Amino acid sequence: MKKAYEHALLWFGAGLSIAEILTGMYLAPLGFGKGMAAIVIGHVIGCLLLFLAGVIGSSTRKSAMESVRSSFGKRGSLLFSTLNIIQLAGWTAIMIYDGALAAQGVFPLSNAIYCLIIGGLILIWIGIGLQNLGRLNTLAISSLLILTVVLSVVVLRSPVPVAAQGEMLSFGAGIELSIAMPLSWLPLISDYTKEADSPIQASAISALCYGLISIWMYAIGLGASIFTGQYAIDQIIVKAGLGLIGLLIIVFSTVTTTFLDAYSAGVSANAISSKLDVRKSALVIGLLGMICAICFPITDITGFLYLIGSVFAPMIAIQITDFFLLKTDVSNQAFSWKNLILWLIGFIVYRIFMQVDSPLGSTIPAMAIIIVLCLAVSKVPAFKPAAVTDAPASNAEDEETILSDSR
């Protein structure tokens, strides 16, 4: 069983991420005040969903993708397990690429070398295993905390705003970009809370700790863009004169975050087939991510974030409705066409709201619609056709048997 502080450390490391800083930079066109408002609102919404997802999994002692079975059935959960593995493999490649690119700007070496260094450390983290990281993870995260404080002070000590660059961004789109990052962790959280001493406490600590750190990282990115006019983390670190310290921030923050992506991909693979070993599958994902990071340029991730939202927001809306509102039997693993169709409707609605430019983004309207539809459909009596038999009942006993079978 994991203790509260272990969950806090784990999700602290998840929040310390180059990707979070880079996403915060995208909000610079909103200005610092509106940008921070969008960040806080988005994270409150996203982390509330993260908390509820954690409670669902930890209360049933199931991993994230195993808990999906109670709403979509075992066959239906295969779709989401597969999609989750794809998004986690994508995140692994993105994180390694971004980390290598940023490190390259601080201390020039080839991109491939940095990908190999970062990817190699991630594979070592996986090899050590979640249960044995203990002191190593604590040491790495404690060091990163100190270094990140230094980075924050350097970035924000000379608040001289410069003109925002890049495309204009609506407030609703800013909220959506802030929701998207915690939402990307939603299909993972139960992988780590399912063995908690206290399910609700562990889920709350995980969501709260991640949310606070993620807001901090977004704020660094937002502030760095507005106050320095830089949209590249390596240039910010170079201007700050952090040198080796900045390089360590980049490398180890990438490792502590990306390790969770690769490990959870292994857990999702195991949910598809118990024959697939979690650690070996995670190593394969880590290796695949490293190869992709070396071979392919990965720059703008906003489209990727929106895709994650459109897949997993309607999924968790259905799970929340089933678990908290309809009190669905969590042991039920029957395939549900109804919920799969509702999820597809939610996916389409989310994409439509992206074009509408809703002031609340796409996640909240899409989820609200799906929750209402779930509740409405639950009121419709299920149609259960009676079994048909060509053989006539020869006597009352046979007739009773046939009627019994038809039920």
Order of alpha helices (4+ residues) and beta strands (2+ residues): alpha-alpha-alpha-alpha-alpha-alpha-alpha-alpha-alpha-alpha-alpha-alpha-alpha-alpha-alpha-alpha-alpha
